Amino acid sequence: MTEIRIGTRGSRLALVQTGMVADALRACLPDARIETVIIKTRGDRILDKPLGEIGDKGLFVSELEAALLEKKSGFSGT
């Protein structure tokens, strides 16, 4: 069985966008198992400082990239 895990941040916008992607995948792959994996990024965890003081683009992206490399999100199946 095809399994797709969509890694996303937990913000409302990210979850709505992820839901749209999941719905489109379900329409194309009705037998696939689609799962949403919420990943808390450094930018989500540090709330007491302006984003510019915390870091650069990796602030929200590095944890999502790591999840792909660690196969916590992505595609598997036949």
PyMOL Python script that loads the backbone (N, CA, C, O; Angstrom):
from pymol import cmd

cmd.read_pdbstr("""\
ATOM      1  N   MET A   1       0.843  -1.180   0.000  1.00  0.00           N
ATOM      2  CA  MET A   1       0.000   0.000   0.000  1.00  0.00           C
ATOM      3  C   MET A   1       0.886   1.240   0.000  1.00  0.00           C
ATOM      4  O   MET A   1       1.914   1.284   0.675  1.00  0.00           O
ATOM      5  N   THR A   2       0.481   2.224  -0.751  1.00  0.00           N
ATOM      6  CA  THR A   2       1.197   3.492  -0.795  1.00  0.00           C
ATOM      7  C   THR A   2       0.884   4.288   0.457  1.00  0.00           C
ATOM      8  O   THR A   2      -0.275   4.417   0.849  1.00  0.00           O
ATOM      9  N   GLU A   3       1.915   4.817   1.078  1.00  0.00           N
ATOM     10  CA  GLU A   3       1.754   5.635   2.267  1.00  0.00           C
ATOM     11  C   GLU A   3       2.470   6.960   2.040  1.00  0.00           C
ATOM     12  O   GLU A   3       3.636   6.992   1.646  1.00  0.00           O
ATOM     13  N   ILE A   4       1.762   8.040   2.293  1.00  0.00           N
ATOM     14  CA  ILE A   4       2.334   9.369   2.150  1.00  0.00           C
ATOM     15  C   ILE A   4       2.145  10.106   3.464  1.00  0.00           C
ATOM     16  O   ILE A   4       1.026  10.253   3.956  1.00  0.00           O
ATOM     17  N   ARG A   5       3.250  10.566   4.021  1.00  0.00           N
ATOM     18  CA  ARG A   5       3.213  11.360   5.246  1.00  0.00           C
ATOM     19  C   ARG A   5       3.610  12.782   4.866  1.00  0.00           C
ATOM     20  O   ARG A   5       4.708  13.027   4.366  1.00  0.00           O
ATOM     21  N   ILE A   6       2.693  13.710   5.115  1.00  0.00           N
ATOM     22  CA  ILE A   6       2.928  15.106   4.760  1.00  0.00           C
ATOM     23  C   ILE A   6       3.401  15.836   6.011  1.00  0.00           C
ATOM     24  O   ILE A   6       2.647  16.005   6.969  1.00  0.00           O
ATOM     25  N   GLY A   7       4.654  16.265   5.990  1.00  0.00           N
ATOM     26  CA  GLY A   7       5.200  17.040   7.108  1.00  0.00           C
ATOM     27  C   GLY A   7       4.788  18.488   6.977  1.00  0.00           C
ATOM     28  O   GLY A   7       4.919  19.083   5.908  1.00  0.00           O
ATOM     29  N   THR A   8       4.289  19.059   8.063  1.00  0.00           N
ATOM     30  CA  THR A   8       3.821  20.438   8.031  1.00  0.00           C
ATOM     31  C   THR A   8       3.985  21.090   9.393  1.00  0.00           C
ATOM     32  O   THR A   8       4.080  20.416  10.419  1.00  0.00           O
ATOM     33  N   ARG A   9       4.015  22.403   9.380  1.00  0.00           N
ATOM     34  CA  ARG A   9       3.951  23.132  10.641  1.00  0.00           C
ATOM     35  C   ARG A   9       2.513  23.081  11.146  1.00  0.00           C
ATOM     36  O   ARG A   9       1.600  22.719  10.404  1.00  0.00           O
ATOM     37  N   GLY A  10       2.320  23.441  12.397  1.00  0.00           N
ATOM     38  CA  GLY A  10       0.996  23.365  13.000  1.00  0.00           C
ATOM     39  C   GLY A  10       0.179  24.639  12.915  1.00  0.00           C
ATOM     40  O   GLY A  10      -0.899  24.718  13.504  1.00  0.00           O
ATOM     41  N   SER A  11       0.670  25.642  12.194  1.00  0.00           N
ATOM     42  CA  SER A  11      -0.095  26.890  12.083  1.00  0.00           C
ATOM     43  C   SER A  11      -1.377  26.645  11.304  1.00  0.00           C
ATOM     44  O   SER A  11      -1.473  25.693  10.530  1.00  0.00           O
ATOM     45  N   ARG A  12      -2.357  27.506  11.514  1.00  0.00           N
ATOM     46  CA  ARG A  12      -3.635  27.345  10.809  1.00  0.00           C
ATOM     47  C   ARG A  12      -3.449  27.358   9.302  1.00  0.00           C
ATOM     48  O   ARG A  12      -4.025  26.536   8.589  1.00  0.00           O
ATOM     49  N   LEU A  13      -2.634  28.306   8.816  1.00  0.00           N
ATOM     50  CA  LEU A  13      -2.403  28.402   7.376  1.00  0.00           C
ATOM     51  C   LEU A  13      -1.749  27.125   6.845  1.00  0.00           C
ATOM     52  O   LEU A  13      -2.182  26.580   5.830  1.00  0.00           O
ATOM     53  N   ALA A  14      -0.712  26.652   7.529  1.00  0.00           N
ATOM     54  CA  ALA A  14      -0.021  25.441   7.077  1.00  0.00           C
ATOM     55  C   ALA A  14      -0.968  24.244   7.074  1.00  0.00           C
ATOM     56  O   ALA A  14      -0.923  23.427   6.154  1.00  0.00           O
ATOM     57  N   LEU A  15      -1.816  24.130   8.079  1.00  0.00           N
ATOM     58  CA  LEU A  15      -2.742  22.999   8.156  1.00  0.00           C
ATOM     59  C   LEU A  15      -3.808  23.061   7.064  1.00  0.00           C
ATOM     60  O   LEU A  15      -4.195  22.029   6.516  1.00  0.00           O
ATOM     61  N   VAL A  16      -4.281  24.258   6.746  1.00  0.00           N
ATOM     62  CA  VAL A  16      -5.254  24.399   5.657  1.00  0.00           C
ATOM     63  C   VAL A  16      -4.603  24.016   4.333  1.00  0.00           C
ATOM     64  O   VAL A  16      -5.191  23.284   3.536  1.00  0.00           O
ATOM     65  N   GLN A  17      -3.380  24.514   4.099  1.00  0.00           N
ATOM     66  CA  GLN A  17      -2.677  24.190   2.862  1.00  0.00           C
ATOM     67  C   GLN A  17      -2.394  22.684   2.772  1.00  0.00           C
ATOM     68  O   GLN A  17      -2.540  22.082   1.709  1.00  0.00           O
ATOM     69  N   THR A  18      -1.993  22.092   3.883  1.00  0.00           N
ATOM     70  CA  THR A  18      -1.718  20.664   3.913  1.00  0.00           C
ATOM     71  C   THR A  18      -2.989  19.861   3.648  1.00  0.00           C
ATOM     72  O   THR A  18      -2.955  18.850   2.947  1.00  0.00           O
ATOM     73  N   GLY A  19      -4.099  20.310   4.206  1.00  0.00           N
ATOM     74  CA  GLY A  19      -5.373  19.643   3.956  1.00  0.00           C
ATOM     75  C   GLY A  19      -5.745  19.660   2.482  1.00  0.00           C
ATOM     76  O   GLY A  19      -6.278  18.681   1.958  1.00  0.00           O
ATOM     77  N   MET A  20      -5.464  20.773   1.814  1.00  0.00           N
ATOM     78  CA  MET A  20      -5.745  20.869   0.381  1.00  0.00           C
ATOM     79  C   MET A  20      -4.878  19.888  -0.409  1.00  0.00           C
ATOM     80  O   MET A  20      -5.357  19.235  -1.336  1.00  0.00           O
ATOM     81  N   VAL A  21      -3.618  19.790  -0.043  1.00  0.00           N
ATOM     82  CA  VAL A  21      -2.713  18.847  -0.712  1.00  0.00           C
ATOM     83  C   VAL A  21      -3.165  17.414  -0.450  1.00  0.00           C
ATOM     84  O   VAL A  21      -3.200  16.597  -1.370  1.00  0.00           O
ATOM     85  N   ALA A  22      -3.511  17.106   0.794  1.00  0.00           N
ATOM     86  CA  ALA A  22      -3.963  15.754   1.148  1.00  0.00           C
ATOM     87  C   ALA A  22      -5.225  15.389   0.374  1.00  0.00           C
ATOM     88  O   ALA A  22      -5.347  14.268  -0.121  1.00  0.00           O
ATOM     89  N   ASP A  23      -6.164  16.330   0.267  1.00  0.00           N
ATOM     90  CA  ASP A  23      -7.395  16.068  -0.498  1.00  0.00           C
ATOM     91  C   ASP A  23      -7.091  15.797  -1.969  1.00  0.00           C
ATOM     92  O   ASP A  23      -7.681  14.896  -2.565  1.00  0.00           O
ATOM     93  N   ALA A  24      -6.181  16.562  -2.555  1.00  0.00           N
ATOM     94  CA  ALA A  24      -5.817  16.352  -3.957  1.00  0.00           C
ATOM     95  C   ALA A  24      -5.147  14.993  -4.142  1.00  0.00           C
ATOM     96  O   ALA A  24      -5.405  14.301  -5.127  1.00  0.00           O
ATOM     97  N   LEU A  25      -4.288  14.611  -3.198  1.00  0.00           N
ATOM     98  CA  LEU A  25      -3.640  13.303  -3.277  1.00  0.00           C
ATOM     99  C   LEU A  25      -4.656  12.173  -3.149  1.00  0.00           C
ATOM    100  O   LEU A  25      -4.570  11.173  -3.862  1.00  0.00           O
ATOM    101  N   ARG A  26      -5.618  12.333  -2.239  1.00  0.00           N
ATOM    102  CA  ARG A  26      -6.660  11.305  -2.073  1.00  0.00           C
ATOM    103  C   ARG A  26      -7.486  11.142  -3.342  1.00  0.00           C
ATOM    104  O   ARG A  26      -7.889  10.033  -3.692  1.00  0.00           O
ATOM    105  N   ALA A  27      -7.735  12.254  -4.026  1.00  0.00           N
ATOM    106  CA  ALA A  27      -8.506  12.191  -5.274  1.00  0.00           C
ATOM    107  C   ALA A  27      -7.733  11.430  -6.355  1.00  0.00           C
ATOM    108  O   ALA A  27      -8.326  10.708  -7.157  1.00  0.00           O
ATOM    109  N   CYS A  28      -6.414  11.596  -6.372  1.00  0.00           N
ATOM    110  CA  CYS A  28      -5.581  10.919  -7.382  1.00  0.00           C
ATOM    111  C   CYS A  28      -5.195   9.509  -6.967  1.00  0.00           C
ATOM    112  O   CYS A  28      -5.010   8.639  -7.818  1.00  0.00           O
ATOM    113  N   LEU A  29      -5.073   9.280  -5.672  1.00  0.00           N
ATOM    114  CA  LEU A  29      -4.612   7.992  -5.137  1.00  0.00           C
ATOM    115  C   LEU A  29      -5.583   7.500  -4.071  1.00  0.00           C
ATOM    116  O   LEU A  29      -5.248   7.510  -2.886  1.00  0.00           O
ATOM    117  N   PRO A  30      -6.782   7.068  -4.466  1.00  0.00           N
ATOM    118  CA  PRO A  30      -7.815   6.723  -3.488  1.00  0.00           C
ATOM    119  C   PRO A  30      -7.442   5.586  -2.533  1.00  0.00           C
ATOM    120  O   PRO A  30      -8.004   5.498  -1.442  1.00  0.00           O
ATOM    121  N   ASP A  31      -6.517   4.723  -2.917  1.00  0.00           N
ATOM    122  CA  ASP A  31      -6.130   3.608  -2.049  1.00  0.00           C
ATOM    123  C   ASP A  31      -4.942   3.931  -1.157  1.00  0.00           C
ATOM    124  O   ASP A  31      -4.548   3.111  -0.327  1.00  0.00           O
ATOM    125  N   ALA A  32      -4.371   5.113  -1.320  1.00  0.00           N
ATOM    126  CA  ALA A  32      -3.189   5.491  -0.530  1.00  0.00           C
ATOM    127  C   ALA A  32      -3.583   5.889   0.885  1.00  0.00           C
ATOM    128  O   ALA A  32      -4.680   6.394   1.125  1.00  0.00           O
ATOM    129  N   ARG A  33      -2.683   5.655   1.796  1.00  0.00           N
ATOM    130  CA  ARG A  33      -2.860   6.117   3.177  1.00  0.00           C
ATOM    131  C   ARG A  33      -2.136   7.452   3.288  1.00  0.00           C
ATOM    132  O   ARG A  33      -0.917   7.521   3.135  1.00  0.00           O
ATOM    133  N   ILE A  34      -2.892   8.507   3.553  1.00  0.00           N
ATOM    134  CA  ILE A  34      -2.348   9.857   3.648  1.00  0.00           C
ATOM    135  C   ILE A  34      -2.378  10.275   5.109  1.00  0.00           C
ATOM    136  O   ILE A  34      -3.425  10.223   5.754  1.00  0.00           O
ATOM    137  N   GLU A  35      -1.235  10.689   5.628  1.00  0.00           N
ATOM    138  CA  GLU A  35      -1.134  11.088   7.032  1.00  0.00           C
ATOM    139  C   GLU A  35      -0.459  12.455   7.115  1.00  0.00           C
ATOM    140  O   GLU A  35       0.495  12.733   6.389  1.00  0.00           O
ATOM    141  N   THR A  36      -0.959  13.293   7.999  1.00  0.00           N
ATOM    142  CA  THR A  36      -0.344  14.585   8.267  1.00  0.00           C
ATOM    143  C   THR A  36       0.520  14.469   9.514  1.00  0.00           C
ATOM    144  O   THR A  36       0.067  13.998  10.557  1.00  0.00           O
ATOM    145  N   VAL A  37       1.767  14.904   9.393  1.00  0.00           N
ATOM    146  CA  VAL A  37       2.711  14.872  10.516  1.00  0.00           C
ATOM    147  C   VAL A  37       3.048  16.316  10.868  1.00  0.00           C
ATOM    148  O   VAL A  37       3.691  17.020  10.089  1.00  0.00           O
ATOM    149  N   ILE A  38       2.610  16.750  12.047  1.00  0.00           N
ATOM    150  CA  ILE A  38       2.882  18.121  12.476  1.00  0.00           C
ATOM    151  C   ILE A  38       4.274  18.173  13.100  1.00  0.00           C
ATOM    152  O   ILE A  38       4.602  17.412  14.010  1.00  0.00           O
ATOM    153  N   ILE A  39       5.079  19.095  12.578  1.00  0.00           N
ATOM    154  CA  ILE A  39       6.445  19.250  13.038  1.00  0.00           C
ATOM    155  C   ILE A  39       6.601  20.630  13.657  1.00  0.00           C
ATOM    156  O   ILE A  39       6.359  21.644  13.001  1.00  0.00           O
ATOM    157  N   LYS A  40       6.998  20.666  14.901  1.00  0.00           N
ATOM    158  CA  LYS A  40       7.202  21.922  15.619  1.00  0.00           C
ATOM    159  C   LYS A  40       8.608  22.425  15.290  1.00  0.00           C
ATOM    160  O   LYS A  40       9.597  21.762  15.604  1.00  0.00           O
ATOM    161  N   THR A  41       8.691  23.581  14.667  1.00  0.00           N
ATOM    162  CA  THR A  41       9.980  24.126  14.263  1.00  0.00           C
ATOM    163  C   THR A  41      10.535  25.071  15.322  1.00  0.00           C
ATOM    164  O   THR A  41       9.833  25.485  16.245  1.00  0.00           O
ATOM    165  N   ARG A  42      11.794  25.394  15.167  1.00  0.00           N
ATOM    166  CA  ARG A  42      12.434  26.322  16.111  1.00  0.00           C
ATOM    167  C   ARG A  42      11.682  27.656  16.137  1.00  0.00           C
ATOM    168  O   ARG A  42      11.520  28.264  17.195  1.00  0.00           O
ATOM    169  N   GLY A  43      11.234  28.095  14.987  1.00  0.00           N
ATOM    170  CA  GLY A  43      10.473  29.340  14.912  1.00  0.00           C
ATOM    171  C   GLY A  43       9.140  29.255  15.634  1.00  0.00           C
ATOM    172  O   GLY A  43       8.624  30.271  16.099  1.00  0.00           O
ATOM    173  N   ASP A  44       8.576  28.060  15.732  1.00  0.00           N
ATOM    174  CA  ASP A  44       7.315  27.863  16.454  1.00  0.00           C
ATOM    175  C   ASP A  44       7.547  27.814  17.964  1.00  0.00           C
ATOM    176  O   ASP A  44       6.689  28.230  18.742  1.00  0.00           O
ATOM    177  N   ARG A  45       8.701  27.307  18.370  1.00  0.00           N
ATOM    178  CA  ARG A  45       8.970  27.113  19.798  1.00  0.00           C
ATOM    179  C   ARG A  45       9.426  28.388  20.505  1.00  0.00           C
ATOM    180  O   ARG A  45       9.101  28.590  21.675  1.00  0.00           O
ATOM    181  N   ILE A  46      10.164  29.239  19.823  1.00  0.00           N
ATOM    182  CA  ILE A  46      10.695  30.454  20.450  1.00  0.00           C
ATOM    183  C   ILE A  46       9.741  31.599  20.145  1.00  0.00           C
ATOM    184  O   ILE A  46       9.726  32.132  19.035  1.00  0.00           O
ATOM    185  N   LEU A  47       8.959  31.962  21.126  1.00  0.00           N
ATOM    186  CA  LEU A  47       7.909  32.965  20.905  1.00  0.00           C
ATOM    187  C   LEU A  47       8.197  34.302  21.576  1.00  0.00           C
ATOM    188  O   LEU A  47       7.463  35.270  21.374  1.00  0.00           O
ATOM    189  N   ASP A  48       9.254  34.361  22.370  1.00  0.00           N
ATOM    190  CA  ASP A  48       9.509  35.572  23.140  1.00  0.00           C
ATOM    191  C   ASP A  48      10.518  36.509  22.490  1.00  0.00           C
ATOM    192  O   ASP A  48      10.926  37.489  23.113  1.00  0.00           O
ATOM    193  N   LYS A  49      10.939  36.233  21.238  1.00  0.00           N
ATOM    194  CA  LYS A  49      11.905  37.075  20.539  1.00  0.00           C
ATOM    195  C   LYS A  49      11.425  37.316  19.116  1.00  0.00           C
ATOM    196  O   LYS A  49      10.724  36.482  18.543  1.00  0.00           O
ATOM    197  N   PRO A  50      11.804  38.461  18.545  1.00  0.00           N
ATOM    198  CA  PRO A  50      11.480  38.693  17.135  1.00  0.00           C
ATOM    199  C   PRO A  50      12.199  37.667  16.259  1.00  0.00           C
ATOM    200  O   PRO A  50      13.299  37.225  16.589  1.00  0.00           O
ATOM    201  N   LEU A  51      11.580  37.296  15.155  1.00  0.00           N
ATOM    202  CA  LEU A  51      12.147  36.273  14.283  1.00  0.00           C
ATOM    203  C   LEU A  51      13.558  36.626  13.824  1.00  0.00           C
ATOM    204  O   LEU A  51      14.403  35.739  13.703  1.00  0.00           O
ATOM    205  N   GLY A  52      13.825  37.897  13.568  1.00  0.00           N
ATOM    206  CA  GLY A  52      15.146  38.323  13.114  1.00  0.00           C
ATOM    207  C   GLY A  52      16.247  38.031  14.117  1.00  0.00           C
ATOM    208  O   GLY A  52      17.405  37.862  13.734  1.00  0.00           O
ATOM    209  N   GLU A  53      15.906  37.971  15.386  1.00  0.00           N
ATOM    210  CA  GLU A  53      16.901  37.680  16.419  1.00  0.00           C
ATOM    211  C   GLU A  53      17.160  36.184  16.575  1.00  0.00           C
ATOM    212  O   GLU A  53      18.180  35.786  17.138  1.00  0.00           O
ATOM    213  N   ILE A  54      16.254  35.365  16.086  1.00  0.00           N
ATOM    214  CA  ILE A  54      16.350  33.921  16.299  1.00  0.00           C
ATOM    215  C   ILE A  54      17.190  33.247  15.218  1.00  0.00           C
ATOM    216  O   ILE A  54      17.980  32.351  15.517  1.00  0.00           O
ATOM    217  N   GLY A  55      17.027  33.672  13.963  1.00  0.00           N
ATOM    218  CA  GLY A  55      17.770  33.017  12.892  1.00  0.00           C
ATOM    219  C   GLY A  55      17.297  33.426  11.519  1.00  0.00           C
ATOM    220  O   GLY A  55      16.580  34.414  11.355  1.00  0.00           O
ATOM    221  N   ASP A  56      17.711  32.647  10.531  1.00  0.00           N
ATOM    222  CA  ASP A  56      17.405  32.955   9.141  1.00  0.00           C
ATOM    223  C   ASP A  56      16.314  32.038   8.604  1.00  0.00           C
ATOM    224  O   ASP A  56      15.432  31.623   9.356  1.00  0.00           O
ATOM    225  N   LYS A  57      16.360  31.716   7.312  1.00  0.00           N
ATOM    226  CA  LYS A  57      15.318  30.892   6.689  1.00  0.00           C
ATOM    227  C   LYS A  57      15.188  29.517   7.322  1.00  0.00           C
ATOM    228  O   LYS A  57      14.112  28.920   7.295  1.00  0.00           O
ATOM    229  N   GLY A  58      16.268  29.010   7.889  1.00  0.00           N
ATOM    230  CA  GLY A  58      16.240  27.697   8.521  1.00  0.00           C
ATOM    231  C   GLY A  58      15.359  27.652   9.743  1.00  0.00           C
ATOM    232  O   GLY A  58      15.075  26.578  10.274  1.00  0.00           O
ATOM    233  N   LEU A  59      14.932  28.790  10.183  1.00  0.00           N
ATOM    234  CA  LEU A  59      14.084  28.912  11.355  1.00  0.00           C
ATOM    235  C   LEU A  59      12.837  28.041  11.267  1.00  0.00           C
ATOM    236  O   LEU A  59      12.440  27.428  12.259  1.00  0.00           O
ATOM    237  N   PHE A  60      12.220  27.981  10.104  1.00  0.00           N
ATOM    238  CA  PHE A  60      11.010  27.194   9.917  1.00  0.00           C
ATOM    239  C   PHE A  60      11.224  25.992   9.001  1.00  0.00           C
ATOM    240  O   PHE A  60      10.360  25.119   8.921  1.00  0.00           O
ATOM    241  N   VAL A  61      12.339  25.934   8.323  1.00  0.00           N
ATOM    242  CA  VAL A  61      12.539  24.915   7.298  1.00  0.00           C
ATOM    243  C   VAL A  61      13.413  23.752   7.759  1.00  0.00           C
ATOM    244  O   VAL A  61      13.183  22.616   7.346  1.00  0.00           O
ATOM    245  N   SER A  62      14.397  24.007   8.593  1.00  0.00           N
ATOM    246  CA  SER A  62      15.385  22.969   8.901  1.00  0.00           C
ATOM    247  C   SER A  62      14.769  21.715   9.523  1.00  0.00           C
ATOM    248  O   SER A  62      15.181  20.605   9.183  1.00  0.00           O
ATOM    249  N   GLU A  63      13.800  21.859  10.418  1.00  0.00           N
ATOM    250  CA  GLU A  63      13.168  20.686  11.022  1.00  0.00           C
ATOM    251  C   GLU A  63      12.341  19.897  10.003  1.00  0.00           C
ATOM    252  O   GLU A  63      12.280  18.669  10.065  1.00  0.00           O
ATOM    253  N   LEU A  64      11.706  20.607   9.065  1.00  0.00           N
ATOM    254  CA  LEU A  64      10.944  19.926   8.022  1.00  0.00           C
ATOM    255  C   LEU A  64      11.882  19.141   7.099  1.00  0.00           C
ATOM    256  O   LEU A  64      11.578  18.015   6.704  1.00  0.00           O
ATOM    257  N   GLU A  65      13.024  19.749   6.761  1.00  0.00           N
ATOM    258  CA  GLU A  65      14.006  19.048   5.930  1.00  0.00           C
ATOM    259  C   GLU A  65      14.553  17.824   6.659  1.00  0.00           C
ATOM    260  O   GLU A  65      14.722  16.764   6.057  1.00  0.00           O
ATOM    261  N   ALA A  66      14.827  17.970   7.952  1.00  0.00           N
ATOM    262  CA  ALA A  66      15.340  16.838   8.738  1.00  0.00           C
ATOM    263  C   ALA A  66      14.320  15.704   8.777  1.00  0.00           C
ATOM    264  O   ALA A  66      14.696  14.534   8.704  1.00  0.00           O
ATOM    265  N   ALA A  67      13.038  16.037   8.893  1.00  0.00           N
ATOM    266  CA  ALA A  67      11.997  15.008   8.926  1.00  0.00           C
ATOM    267  C   ALA A  67      11.976  14.225   7.610  1.00  0.00           C
ATOM    268  O   ALA A  67      11.760  13.013   7.615  1.00  0.00           O
ATOM    269  N   LEU A  68      12.197  14.906   6.494  1.00  0.00           N
ATOM    270  CA  LEU A  68      12.267  14.203   5.210  1.00  0.00           C
ATOM    271  C   LEU A  68      13.459  13.249   5.184  1.00  0.00           C
ATOM    272  O   LEU A  68      13.334  12.097   4.769  1.00  0.00           O
ATOM    273  N   LEU A  69      14.611  13.740   5.629  1.00  0.00           N
ATOM    274  CA  LEU A  69      15.813  12.913   5.624  1.00  0.00           C
ATOM    275  C   LEU A  69      15.684  11.712   6.567  1.00  0.00           C
ATOM    276  O   LEU A  69      16.212  10.636   6.288  1.00  0.00           O
ATOM    277  N   GLU A  70      14.981  11.906   7.679  1.00  0.00           N
ATOM    278  CA  GLU A  70      14.796  10.828   8.642  1.00  0.00           C
ATOM    279  C   GLU A  70      13.586   9.952   8.314  1.00  0.00           C
ATOM    280  O   GLU A  70      13.248   9.029   9.055  1.00  0.00           O
ATOM    281  N   LYS A  71      12.937  10.267   7.174  1.00  0.00           N
ATOM    282  CA  LYS A  71      11.774   9.519   6.694  1.00  0.00           C
ATOM    283  C   LYS A  71      10.586   9.587   7.648  1.00  0.00           C
ATOM    284  O   LYS A  71       9.766   8.670   7.691  1.00  0.00           O
ATOM    285  N   LYS A  72      10.491  10.686   8.422  1.00  0.00           N
ATOM    286  CA  LYS A  72       9.307  10.909   9.252  1.00  0.00           C
ATOM    287  C   LYS A  72       8.168  11.458   8.405  1.00  0.00           C
ATOM    288  O   LYS A  72       6.994  11.321   8.748  1.00  0.00           O
ATOM    289  N   SER A  73       8.538  12.079   7.297  1.00  0.00           N
ATOM    290  CA  SER A  73       7.535  12.516   6.328  1.00  0.00           C
ATOM    291  C   SER A  73       8.054  12.120   4.950  1.00  0.00           C
ATOM    292  O   SER A  73       9.253  11.905   4.771  1.00  0.00           O
ATOM    293  N   GLY A  74       7.170  12.025   3.998  1.00  0.00           N
ATOM    294  CA  GLY A  74       7.572  11.639   2.653  1.00  0.00           C
ATOM    295  C   GLY A  74       6.678  10.547   2.100  1.00  0.00           C
ATOM    296  O   GLY A  74       5.509  10.433   2.468  1.00  0.00           O
ATOM    297  N   PHE A  75       7.242   9.752   1.215  1.00  0.00           N
ATOM    298  CA  PHE A  75       6.486   8.757   0.459  1.00  0.00           C
ATOM    299  C   PHE A  75       7.107   7.383   0.640  1.00  0.00           C
ATOM    300  O   PHE A  75       8.329   7.234   0.624  1.00  0.00           O
ATOM    301  N   SER A  76       6.269   6.397   0.811  1.00  0.00           N
ATOM    302  CA  SER A  76       6.739   5.008   0.771  1.00  0.00           C
ATOM    303  C   SER A  76       5.641   4.159   0.166  1.00  0.00           C
ATOM    304  O   SER A  76       4.463   4.506   0.248  1.00  0.00           O
ATOM    305  N   GLY A  77       6.013   3.074  -0.427  1.00  0.00           N
ATOM    306  CA  GLY A  77       4.987   2.184  -0.980  1.00  0.00           C
ATOM    307  C   GLY A  77       5.435   1.547  -2.271  1.00  0.00           C
ATOM    308  O   GLY A  77       6.599   1.608  -2.668  1.00  0.00           O
ATOM    309  N   THR A  78       4.465   0.936  -2.902  1.00  0.00           N
ATOM    310  CA  THR A  78       4.753   0.204  -4.142  1.00  0.00           C
ATOM    311  C   THR A  78       4.258   0.945  -5.343  1.00  0.00           C
ATOM    312  O   THR A  78       4.418   0.472  -6.469  1.00  0.00           O
TER     313      THR A  78
END
""", "prot")
cmd.dss("prot")
cmd.show_as("cartoon", "prot")
cmd.util.cbc("prot")
cmd.orient("prot")
